[in-house]
């Protein structure tokens, strides 16, 4: 089964952009539906975006038009490009891989949007 490692988080100012990445190891990456979730203290983890093996994408309403999820199966990597960031986007962002009832999580990467 795959293992996931996120990277690319950091501190940015409102309106700026950031790209977070999730590198998978362990094989069969192209068969997994990949997700980005985010979580803030005291709140449930929220689904941000999803991309299927065929490349179909879905987004939560609050990020539509600002965030883009993509995958590079040759590099076993999924990306989340985040533009026009807002303070309310501040969270720990988690990568998730799902297939046939199997759900695998990364360790998360912190994104902070603050002036």
Backbone as CSV, one residue per row, in Angstrom:
resi,resn,N_x,N_y,N_z,CA_x,CA_y,CA_z,C_x,C_y,C_z
1,UNK,0.845,-1.180,0.000,0.000,0.000,0.000,0.888,1.241,0.000
2,UNK,0.304,2.371,-0.452,1.102,3.581,-0.565,1.358,4.207,0.803
3,UNK,2.424,4.980,0.860,2.718,5.868,1.981,2.786,7.276,1.418
4,UNK,2.327,8.260,2.211,2.174,9.618,1.722,2.994,10.595,2.553
5,UNK,3.671,11.530,1.876,4.437,12.573,2.557,4.096,13.918,1.926
6,UNK,3.526,14.808,2.746,3.189,16.143,2.262,4.365,17.092,2.427
7,UNK,4.401,18.122,1.602,5.416,19.167,1.721,4.890,20.447,1.088
8,UNK,5.589,21.546,1.355,5.254,22.794,0.691,4.470,23.787,1.515
9,UNK,4.088,23.416,2.723,3.360,24.359,3.562,4.245,25.510,4.006
10,UNK,3.619,26.524,4.592,4.389,27.661,5.072,3.506,28.822,5.435
11,UNK,4.142,29.966,5.631,3.460,31.205,5.996,3.423,32.128,4.785
12,UNK,2.218,32.566,4.413,2.051,33.502,3.312,1.093,34.598,3.731
13,UNK,1.116,35.688,2.980,0.211,36.797,3.246,-1.093,36.611,2.478
14,UNK,-2.160,37.210,2.956,-3.433,37.137,2.217,-3.256,37.589,0.779
15,UNK,-3.897,36.842,-0.146,-3.803,37.149,-1.561,-2.674,36.440,-2.284
16,UNK,-1.748,35.888,-1.532,-0.623,35.189,-2.153,-1.000,33.752,-2.513
17,UNK,-0.045,33.072,-3.155,-0.257,31.696,-3.612,0.733,30.757,-2.932
18,UNK,0.340,29.492,-2.910,1.189,28.443,-2.345,0.791,27.132,-2.991
19,UNK,1.772,26.258,-3.205,1.476,24.924,-3.719,1.991,23.891,-2.723
20,UNK,1.111,23.016,-2.305,1.505,21.893,-1.465,1.518,20.622,-2.306
21,UNK,2.415,19.726,-1.940,2.606,18.488,-2.687,2.447,17.292,-1.765
22,UNK,2.111,16.168,-2.367,1.992,14.911,-1.630,2.638,13.831,-2.473
23,UNK,3.759,13.326,-1.996,4.482,12.285,-2.712,4.120,10.921,-2.152
24,UNK,3.826,9.990,-3.057,3.413,8.650,-2.659,4.507,7.644,-2.981
25,UNK,4.651,6.679,-2.123,5.555,5.570,-2.390,4.824,4.277,-2.073
26,UNK,5.239,3.193,-2.676,4.623,1.913,-2.377,3.837,1.319,-3.513
27,UNK,3.684,2.044,-4.618,3.096,1.453,-5.801,1.627,1.716,-6.001
28,UNK,1.171,1.554,-7.258,-0.226,1.639,-7.673,-0.839,3.003,-7.423
29,UNK,-0.021,4.043,-7.415,-0.529,5.391,-7.126,-1.656,5.765,-8.077
30,UNK,-1.523,5.395,-9.344,-2.500,5.793,-10.340,-3.877,5.198,-10.160
31,UNK,-4.025,4.224,-9.296,-5.321,3.584,-9.067,-6.080,4.182,-7.884
32,UNK,-5.460,5.106,-7.177,-6.083,5.705,-6.001,-6.789,7.011,-6.348
33,UNK,-7.957,7.236,-5.737,-8.532,8.568,-5.712,-7.802,9.339,-4.623
34,UNK,-7.301,10.530,-4.985,-6.507,11.329,-4.051,-7.315,12.529,-3.556
35,UNK,-7.137,12.855,-2.305,-7.883,13.924,-1.668,-6.926,14.853,-0.915
36,UNK,-7.351,16.093,-0.821,-6.746,17.032,0.129,-7.817,17.422,1.144
37,UNK,-7.486,17.263,2.412,-8.326,17.694,3.522,-7.573,18.793,4.284
38,UNK,-8.306,19.515,5.116,-7.666,20.463,6.014,-8.386,20.460,7.363
39,UNK,-7.644,20.843,8.390,-8.192,20.821,9.740,-7.605,21.947,10.561
40,UNK,-8.481,22.622,11.322,-8.050,23.630,12.277,-8.397,23.137,13.681
41,UNK,-7.740,23.645,14.687,-7.970,23.158,16.059,-9.438,23.267,16.461
42,UNK,-9.951,22.178,17.014,-11.318,22.164,17.499,-12.373,21.907,16.442
43,UNK,-11.944,21.727,15.197,-12.897,21.490,14.115,-12.637,20.146,13.453
44,UNK,-13.662,19.624,12.791,-13.502,18.372,12.068,-12.683,18.596,10.803
45,UNK,-12.049,17.511,10.367,-11.296,17.569,9.130,-12.258,17.796,7.969
46,UNK,-11.908,18.725,7.081,-12.781,19.135,5.980,-12.179,18.712,4.637
47,UNK,-13.006,18.097,3.787,-12.554,17.760,2.441,-12.446,19.029,1.611
48,UNK,-11.280,19.260,1.013,-11.032,20.445,0.209,-11.179,20.140,-1.272
49,UNK,-10.546,19.047,-1.715,-10.550,18.723,-3.142,-10.272,17.239,-3.320
50,UNK,-10.733,16.724,-4.474,-10.571,15.317,-4.799,-10.223,15.185,-6.273
51,UNK,-9.401,14.202,-6.593,-9.114,13.896,-7.995,-9.116,12.381,-8.168
52,UNK,-9.869,11.922,-9.141,-9.991,10.485,-9.390,-8.819,9.987,-10.228
53,UNK,-8.697,8.667,-10.390,-7.631,8.146,-11.251,-7.716,8.675,-12.683
54,UNK,-8.932,8.973,-13.154,-9.093,9.477,-14.520,-8.915,10.986,-14.617
55,UNK,-8.755,11.663,-13.472,-8.504,13.095,-13.481,-9.710,13.971,-13.212
56,UNK,-10.851,13.388,-12.902,-12.028,14.172,-12.547,-11.814,14.827,-11.187
57,UNK,-12.129,16.123,-11.115,-11.876,16.867,-9.885,-13.167,17.416,-9.287
58,UNK,-13.191,17.532,-7.975,-14.271,18.195,-7.251,-13.657,19.027,-6.142
59,UNK,-14.387,20.091,-5.760,-13.895,21.040,-4.762,-15.008,21.424,-3.798
60,UNK,-14.619,21.737,-2.574,-15.576,22.328,-1.678,-15.846,23.768,-2.132
61,UNK,-17.050,24.266,-1.854,-17.463,25.555,-2.406,-16.526,26.700,-2.034
62,UNK,-15.981,26.661,-0.846,-15.192,27.796,-0.362,-13.862,27.977,-1.105
63,UNK,-13.431,26.958,-1.871,-12.150,27.076,-2.585,-12.322,27.056,-4.094
64,UNK,-13.542,26.885,-4.580,-13.757,26.841,-6.031,-13.288,28.136,-6.675
65,UNK,-12.539,27.997,-7.766,-12.010,29.157,-8.468,-10.694,29.653,-7.918
66,UNK,-10.281,29.152,-6.753,-9.016,29.586,-6.151,-7.998,28.442,-6.053
67,UNK,-8.478,27.231,-5.783,-7.592,26.079,-5.610,-7.710,25.144,-6.813
68,UNK,-6.607,24.488,-7.134,-6.594,23.498,-8.202,-5.840,22.263,-7.737
69,UNK,-6.507,21.111,-7.815,-5.857,19.845,-7.513,-5.417,19.213,-8.827
70,UNK,-4.241,18.604,-8.805,-3.741,17.921,-9.995,-2.877,16.744,-9.547
71,UNK,-2.620,15.853,-10.472,-1.778,14.700,-10.159,-0.831,14.429,-11.315
72,UNK,0.332,13.920,-10.962,1.325,13.478,-11.929,1.619,12.021,-11.597
73,UNK,0.986,11.110,-12.325,1.135,9.696,-12.011,2.552,9.195,-12.281
74,UNK,3.262,9.834,-13.190,4.647,9.437,-13.459,5.560,9.756,-12.282
75,UNK,5.184,10.799,-11.526,5.972,11.196,-10.354,5.332,10.741,-9.049
76,UNK,4.211,10.026,-9.133,3.504,9.564,-7.930,3.215,10.722,-6.968
77,UNK,2.749,11.822,-7.522,2.570,13.030,-6.720,1.239,13.693,-7.044
78,UNK,0.586,14.203,-6.003,-0.614,15.015,-6.159,-0.307,16.401,-5.587
79,UNK,-0.852,17.408,-6.227,-0.585,18.799,-5.867,-1.890,19.518,-5.516
80,UNK,-1.749,20.546,-4.717,-2.852,21.478,-4.488,-2.288,22.884,-4.658
81,UNK,-2.658,23.504,-5.763,-2.260,24.890,-6.027,-3.309,25.796,-5.389
82,UNK,-2.855,26.676,-4.509,-3.768,27.535,-3.768,-3.457,28.989,-4.104
83,UNK,-4.412,29.663,-4.727,-4.271,31.063,-5.104,-5.226,31.923,-4.294
84,UNK,-4.944,33.214,-4.276,-5.811,34.169,-3.558,-6.123,33.683,-2.150
85,UNK,-5.091,33.309,-1.447,-5.281,32.733,-0.117,-5.870,33.732,0.861
86,UNK,-6.690,33.210,1.760,-7.370,34.006,2.774,-6.968,33.508,4.161
87,UNK,-7.083,34.346,5.167,-6.755,33.882,6.527,-7.552,32.641,6.933
88,UNK,-8.778,32.518,6.451,-9.580,31.353,6.803,-9.119,30.063,6.129
89,UNK,-8.147,30.154,5.232,-7.542,28.951,4.651,-6.459,28.366,5.559
90,UNK,-6.123,29.073,6.611,-5.124,28.588,7.560,-5.573,27.269,8.176
91,UNK,-4.715,26.254,8.074,-5.055,24.920,8.561,-3.860,23.996,8.357
92,UNK,-3.964,22.819,8.925,-3.066,21.731,8.547,-3.725,21.011,7.372
93,UNK,-2.980,20.873,6.306,-3.493,20.228,5.088,-2.971,18.798,5.021
94,UNK,-3.906,17.863,4.845,-3.593,16.442,4.813,-3.906,15.844,3.444
95,UNK,-3.035,14.990,3.003,-3.244,14.211,1.798,-3.855,12.864,2.174
96,UNK,-4.774,12.388,1.345,-5.433,11.100,1.600,-5.564,10.329,0.291
97,UNK,-5.256,9.044,0.364,-5.407,8.148,-0.780,-6.460,7.105,-0.446
98,UNK,-7.370,6.848,-1.375,-8.470,5.940,-1.093,-8.719,5.032,-2.298
99,UNK,-8.922,3.742,-1.960,-9.229,2.750,-2.996,-9.818,1.526,-2.347
100,UNK,-10.985,1.103,-2.816,-11.599,-0.154,-2.380,-11.658,-0.267,-0.860
101,UNK,-12.062,0.787,-0.197,-12.218,0.754,1.249,-10.953,1.036,2.022
102,UNK,-9.825,1.092,1.357,-8.556,1.411,2.010,-8.375,2.920,2.001
103,UNK,-8.028,3.490,3.165,-7.835,4.925,3.299,-6.509,5.186,3.991
104,UNK,-5.639,5.942,3.326,-4.279,6.179,3.815,-4.065,7.679,3.944
105,UNK,-3.477,8.094,5.080,-3.261,9.511,5.359,-1.775,9.851,5.439
106,UNK,-1.471,11.069,5.038,-0.153,11.623,5.289,-0.112,12.287,6.654
107,UNK,1.039,12.881,6.969,1.232,13.455,8.293,0.758,14.899,8.388
108,UNK,0.496,15.527,7.258,0.004,16.894,7.233,1.097,17.930,7.074
109,UNK,0.709,19.081,6.529,1.617,20.213,6.386,0.847,21.485,6.745
110,UNK,1.482,22.344,7.543,0.815,23.540,8.036,0.848,24.643,6.993
111,UNK,-0.319,25.231,6.739,-0.439,26.423,5.894,-1.015,27.539,6.753
112,UNK,-0.299,28.648,6.826,-0.735,29.789,7.609,-0.816,31.014,6.706
113,UNK,-1.987,31.637,6.698,-2.214,32.835,5.895,-2.431,33.995,6.856
114,UNK,-1.456,34.897,6.904,-1.528,35.981,7.876,-0.670,37.147,7.416
115,UNK,-1.140,38.349,7.723,-0.347,39.535,7.416,0.515,39.925,8.610
